[in-house]
Amino acid sequence: MTTAVQVKKLTMVQAVTDAMRTMLEEDESVLVLGEDVGQNGGVFRATDGLFEQFGEERVIDTPLAESGIVGTSIGLAVNGFRPIAEMQFLGFIYPAFNQLMTHATRMRQRSMGRYTVPMVIRAPYGAGVKAPEIHSDSVEALFTHIPGLKVVIPSNAYDAKGLLIASIEDPDPVLFLEPMRCYRSSRTEVPDEKYSIELGKASYVKEGSDVTVMTWGAMVPDTVKAVEKFEKEHNATCDVIDLRTLYPLDKDTIAESVKKTGRVVIIHEAPSAGGVNGDIISVINDTSFFYLKAPIQKVTGFDTPVPVYSLEQEYLPSSEKIISALNTTLSY
Amino acid sequence: MDVKLHDIGEGMHEAEILHYFVKKGEPVKNDAPLVEIQTDKMTAELTAPSDGIIGDIKFELGEVVEVGTTILTITTDQKEPSPNLEPTVKASPSEASGGVATQPATRTLDRWLPMNRVMASPHTRRVARENDVNIKNVTGTGRAGRVLDEDIFAYIEAQTQAAPVAEEKSHQDEVVIQNSKEVDETVQTIPFKGRRKQIAKKMTQSLYTAPHVTHFDEVDMTELLHLKKQLKEGTTRQPGISISVAAFFIKALQLSLEEFPIFNSKLDEEKEEIYLESSYNIGLATGTDKGLIVPVLKNVENLSLVEIHEQMKTLTKKATENKLSGQDLRGGTFTISNVGPMGSTGATPILNYPETGLMAFHKTKKMPVVINDEIVIREMMNVTLTFDHRVADGSQSIAFTNKFIDYIEKPHLMLVELT
């Protein structure tokens, strides 16, 4: 597929930058704003070089005020711009929650479709990089409950570029969560040219026939490793699905795989209670309940805040826990 | 300790065992449900009189037990079972398969599951359904007796081998299978017991004891329906009131019965007395999915039309939900059967023995009627009065029905009678 185009091996954070550059070049209404995104290039260097290329009118440093960043973005979006707002960490978004909840996602309904809010909020998130308290929160489920807000999470560089471009082009607000653990942990071939990946579509990381394993973000590479180990030990194969968009969920892919395998393991590093796992189980209940051969297993973080970094690995779903869940469902 | 079938308060003398909530050897808490029984008129649960362990269960499901008989025993002198009742999951699936699941696991899981509940995954249930297999007939070989897909397939194979049907599918085979299904349908049986049996018993008793006569007449409903509409409309100062036609029937009947009390009576042949009832308790023949039942609207003479309407609604709802108490079913003095809404134009109903009268109301429809030598369109309804000819005569029944018709055709007449 990519043989005819120029391809580079990029890290995920480079792919994010590439997507923004692509869109800044193509569309003058696209803006980048956030704390230190200008000359400094952002806390994770995701906006590195953009200030120099596009100038201070399109790559804008803002005061340290998340509510202001999101509020400004809403105003810009309503007036014809396509702002990309950066949160330094997802855990810092809480002051902007009100803007999201009461304005960004309601404008389309409030104006009876006259105005939409085409903005993207990018936010690094997740544990495993030994960040201090709050920096590692994995609270994606808080946002899948806001009607009108799409929640997108890539797990590799190729998806990051395609999904971010689709998010920028989306007419409605999108929360684009970037798993910090994936920023520089691997490189993927990414085409130079512009391409997009449809929001709301999951992807098969690998295909199998005995168990459906669903996950997203930084848990994708960890899950693949655990599944490969499990498959070697057992005469079994697994579908591994990277959901990529948590709202709206790809119900068709979920149902298709569950109908094939009849066994399900859901893996996420966020706490279990009120988590996206519940939504997935609800989809299965609605679409493929009569294909279930065993109770659905889930491997998640604990129902606690992410602990201090010395305990982070205990908090995250480990390979052992994933394999244990796979064993449980297969031997049921 | 013996748990006996006691009279649960409606003069019953026997009941059918419908369902056990417990199994032999299980611990049980005071007041926990033990057994569900079906009396002549309702279902009820008997509960444990104390904590203990279930001893003997003396009757099979479906057996009819007389009041005073011991249904099961509870041993109370034994210690409570030790709480090591977690599901025993030590046995690996391979060890547990082949129907050798360890006993503790089976017993423990059964404790939490109602009797006859089959353990199987949704997938296995779908496989069973798609193959026309009743999963209850399949022996599970999974952990704690769970039915597996393989068990379903094994069952199908066993059934196929047992049946003299050729292996490969062909047109001929399909015919054979179809025929065997037809045969099955012809031998399908419905157990004749419970409420159905009780209805039959009572109807036979009534028909063979009381010489039935059914008197037919017709009622012009136009004025009543007009009044009902006016009531519903209300006024600018007062909202409307919705009252069912049946409530008017009941009120009119009660007023008519006051004038013709012989129809609100019971014959006691032994004492050679006709007992005139002092109150007007109207039985409402109500069809439910479990059969006919007659809840009783008590002391109609003290109720306004609105109260009759409300209480009637409550009773029929309870009847359809099978929640009637013994109290709701006792004490009727006259019964009505309002079959009109279902479409009947006439019938010869059987008395609700030992009552003397039963009135049935049939379909109301627009009919050409001659009034003052002119053909006009009126809302007409047939009414039938069945009565016990031992107690009353045809002339009385005509007079009684005429009175009733007067009240319905000129509903304002009811006004002066209302207390």
Interface residues (C-beta under 8 A of the other chain):
Chain A: G262 F289 F290 Y291 L292 K293 A294 S331 Y332
Chain B: S92 P93 S121 P122 H123 T124 R125 R126 D149
